[in-house]
Amino acid sequence: MTLYAFVCADKPGALQLRLDTRPEHVAHLTRLNEAGKLAFAGPFLGDDGKPTGSLVVVKAETIEEARSIAESDPYAKAGLFASIEVKAWTWTFNNPEA
């Protein structure tokens, strides 16, 4: 398995969409976690302390599988993100599995 980081930037002015979609997003991440696919996740914050995007790191066999996971996120389906980058990633320091 390879780790893949999703670097997601919210569309400007989309905070309410994020808040409205959050329960489905959290349920999605919970299912990924229960399946052993989620390494970690959390929001990026703006200077005002409000979310401006997301960082999600998953375990997947291929980048195609990782992209499919990213596209299935309720935030992505709702149109919250202006962009989603999916990149292979190596956890070098403080990796709890190392």
Backbone bond lengths (Angstrom), bond angles and torsions (degrees), N, CA, C in turn:
res aa  C-N    CA-C-N  psi(-1)  N-CA   C-N-CA  omega(-1)  CA-C   N-CA-C  phi
1 M - - - 1.451 - - 1.524 109.42 -
2 T 1.289 114.71 143.67 1.455 122.77 177.16 1.517 108.35 -113.96
3 L 1.325 116.24 148.14 1.460 120.71 173.30 1.521 108.91 -87.44
4 Y 1.321 115.74 140.24 1.454 122.91 176.19 1.517 108.52 -129.59
5 A 1.337 115.34 130.75 1.458 121.38 177.99 1.520 109.00 -98.44
6 F 1.323 115.39 133.62 1.456 121.82 171.95 1.530 106.13 -103.82
7 V 1.309 116.87 117.01 1.457 122.16 176.57 1.531 105.64 -106.63
8 C 1.318 115.19 108.06 1.462 121.40 -171.28 1.522 110.38 -116.54
9 A 1.321 116.40 129.59 1.463 122.28 177.87 1.526 108.65 -109.20
10 D 1.329 115.87 128.16 1.462 120.26 177.76 1.519 110.69 -70.26
11 K 1.328 116.03 151.22 1.456 120.91 170.64 1.528 108.17 -67.47
12 P 1.308 118.36 146.68 1.460 120.43 176.73 1.529 111.06 -58.28
13 G 1.318 115.89 139.71 1.456 120.80 176.83 1.513 115.39 72.39
14 A 1.336 117.82 18.60 1.464 121.21 -174.56 1.535 113.41 -103.50
15 L 1.334 117.15 17.54 1.465 119.21 -177.31 1.527 111.87 -58.05
16 Q 1.329 118.25 -42.57 1.464 119.35 -178.63 1.524 111.50 -64.06
17 L 1.333 117.32 -37.93 1.467 120.72 176.20 1.522 109.73 -61.50
18 R 1.328 117.26 -42.18 1.471 121.39 177.13 1.525 110.31 -59.69
19 L 1.316 116.58 -48.06 1.467 120.68 -178.08 1.528 110.96 -63.93
20 D 1.320 116.91 -41.64 1.466 120.80 -179.14 1.524 112.43 -66.87
21 T 1.331 116.83 -31.40 1.472 122.13 -175.00 1.527 111.95 -94.51
22 R 1.318 118.22 -9.24 1.463 122.24 -173.55 1.531 113.93 -55.16
23 P 1.336 120.79 -43.98 1.478 117.96 -179.41 1.537 113.33 -58.00
24 E 1.334 117.23 -41.17 1.466 120.00 178.65 1.533 111.01 -68.69
25 H 1.341 116.32 -37.36 1.463 121.31 177.95 1.531 110.26 -62.78
26 V 1.326 116.82 -46.58 1.473 121.03 -179.99 1.529 109.96 -63.30
27 A 1.322 118.07 -40.85 1.471 120.92 177.67 1.524 110.59 -62.24
28 H 1.332 116.78 -40.09 1.476 121.97 177.38 1.533 110.58 -61.00
29 L 1.338 116.50 -48.15 1.463 120.39 179.41 1.525 111.11 -64.75
30 T 1.314 117.59 -35.98 1.464 121.11 177.45 1.524 110.66 -62.42
31 R 1.332 116.72 -42.68 1.472 120.04 177.67 1.531 110.87 -63.88
32 L 1.331 117.42 -42.23 1.469 120.30 177.19 1.523 110.36 -61.50
33 N 1.316 116.93 -41.91 1.462 121.31 179.98 1.521 110.85 -63.62
34 E 1.326 116.66 -45.16 1.467 120.81 179.69 1.525 111.53 -63.40
35 A 1.333 116.98 -29.11 1.471 121.98 178.76 1.532 112.10 -84.37
36 G 1.338 117.57 -0.40 1.456 120.75 -179.79 1.516 113.83 77.06
37 K 1.335 117.55 16.86 1.465 121.79 -176.83 1.527 113.42 -96.53
38 L 1.338 118.43 -22.12 1.463 121.62 -175.27 1.515 110.57 -93.19
39 A 1.337 116.93 125.34 1.468 121.24 173.86 1.524 109.05 -86.63
40 F 1.338 116.74 -53.64 1.463 121.93 175.29 1.519 109.32 -167.94
41 A 1.334 115.89 165.93 1.457 120.74 -179.24 1.517 110.10 -161.16
42 G 1.323 115.07 156.13 1.455 120.86 174.74 1.513 110.92 176.59
43 P 1.340 115.75 166.31 1.463 119.77 -177.31 1.520 112.98 -85.46
44 F 1.335 115.55 151.68 1.452 121.88 164.39 1.522 105.96 -81.95
45 L 1.337 116.69 147.26 1.457 120.68 -178.95 1.519 110.87 -118.88
46 G 1.322 115.77 142.76 1.448 121.43 174.87 1.522 110.25 -81.87
47 D 1.320 116.60 178.80 1.460 121.70 179.30 1.522 112.39 -59.38
48 D 1.335 116.55 -25.27 1.458 121.28 179.50 1.528 112.78 -86.34
49 G 1.354 116.76 1.41 1.463 121.19 179.39 1.512 114.14 82.79
50 K 1.326 117.73 2.91 1.466 121.45 179.77 1.530 110.03 -94.17
51 P 1.346 117.62 149.00 1.464 121.04 -178.51 1.528 112.38 -61.37
52 T 1.334 114.85 139.92 1.467 122.17 178.01 1.528 112.31 -127.25
53 G 1.315 116.47 -0.17 1.456 121.02 -178.22 1.513 109.66 171.33
54 S 1.319 116.09 -170.32 1.467 120.98 -177.15 1.520 110.76 -140.80
55 L 1.328 114.25 149.52 1.460 122.64 167.71 1.518 106.30 -120.32
56 V 1.326 116.37 120.37 1.461 122.30 178.61 1.519 106.57 -128.57
57 V 1.333 117.11 130.31 1.458 121.06 176.53 1.521 108.03 -119.36
58 V 1.337 115.18 123.82 1.454 121.66 -178.06 1.518 110.96 -121.88
59 K 1.323 114.77 162.03 1.466 122.58 173.12 1.523 107.18 -101.70
60 A 1.334 116.61 126.11 1.460 120.95 -179.81 1.524 109.37 -146.80
61 E 1.324 115.06 159.00 1.465 121.07 179.58 1.525 111.61 -76.72
62 T 1.333 117.16 -35.95 1.464 121.61 -176.10 1.529 109.61 -139.86
63 I 1.320 115.80 162.67 1.460 119.11 175.99 1.524 110.84 -65.98
64 E 1.320 117.18 -30.26 1.464 120.35 176.80 1.532 110.63 -63.34
65 E 1.332 116.89 -43.09 1.458 120.34 176.51 1.529 110.13 -62.46
66 A 1.330 116.71 -42.43 1.464 120.75 178.98 1.525 110.46 -62.25
67 R 1.312 117.54 -43.76 1.474 120.60 178.62 1.523 110.98 -62.15
68 S 1.319 116.58 -38.89 1.461 120.57 177.93 1.534 110.77 -63.11
69 I 1.321 116.63 -40.94 1.463 120.64 177.17 1.527 109.72 -63.05
70 A 1.334 117.20 -44.59 1.460 120.81 179.78 1.527 111.23 -61.09
71 E 1.315 116.61 -43.02 1.465 121.31 -178.49 1.524 112.41 -69.52
72 S 1.338 117.26 -23.02 1.466 120.13 -178.90 1.525 112.82 -85.31
73 D 1.327 117.22 -5.66 1.462 120.63 178.82 1.528 109.37 -64.60
74 P 1.325 118.29 132.40 1.460 120.51 178.87 1.533 113.77 -55.48
75 Y 1.326 117.89 -32.74 1.466 119.74 175.59 1.528 110.31 -61.52
76 A 1.325 117.26 -44.89 1.466 120.82 179.08 1.523 110.33 -64.48
77 K 1.318 117.21 -44.22 1.463 121.17 -179.46 1.523 112.04 -63.57
78 A 1.329 116.92 -32.52 1.467 121.34 -179.39 1.527 112.23 -79.28
79 G 1.334 117.78 -8.77 1.456 121.05 179.96 1.517 113.85 83.73
80 L 1.338 117.65 21.95 1.461 121.41 -179.54 1.521 112.54 -66.79
81 F 1.316 117.11 -39.04 1.462 120.83 -169.84 1.525 113.15 -86.54
82 A 1.334 115.29 134.25 1.457 121.67 170.55 1.521 109.59 -76.77
83 S 1.348 115.54 -31.53 1.472 120.25 179.24 1.522 109.60 -154.44
84 I 1.329 114.16 151.51 1.467 122.43 173.85 1.515 106.85 -135.66
85 E 1.328 116.26 117.80 1.462 120.91 172.83 1.522 107.48 -102.12
86 V 1.320 117.63 133.42 1.463 122.89 175.92 1.517 106.38 -116.46
87 K 1.340 116.01 118.81 1.456 120.99 -175.30 1.523 110.47 -133.69
88 A 1.320 116.89 138.33 1.466 120.31 170.96 1.521 107.42 -62.35
89 W 1.328 116.12 143.20 1.460 120.46 -172.59 1.526 109.28 -143.30
90 T 1.319 116.89 144.42 1.463 122.51 176.89 1.519 109.11 -117.34
91 W 1.308 115.96 126.15 1.460 122.42 178.63 1.507 107.07 -87.46
92 T 1.326 117.26 102.09 1.465 122.45 -172.75 1.529 112.45 -91.89
93 F 1.321 117.27 -51.93 1.462 121.15 -176.67 1.523 111.06 -104.76
94 N 1.344 115.90 141.22 1.467 123.18 176.85 1.511 114.20 60.52
95 N 1.321 117.38 28.08 1.454 121.80 176.20 1.523 108.17 -73.57
96 P 1.336 118.18 117.35 1.461 119.96 -177.79 1.535 113.37 -66.24
97 E 1.320 117.13 -17.19 1.466 119.79 -179.91 1.524 112.56 -92.61
98 A 1.344 117.03 -5.79 1.474 120.03 -177.09 1.512 110.95 -77.55
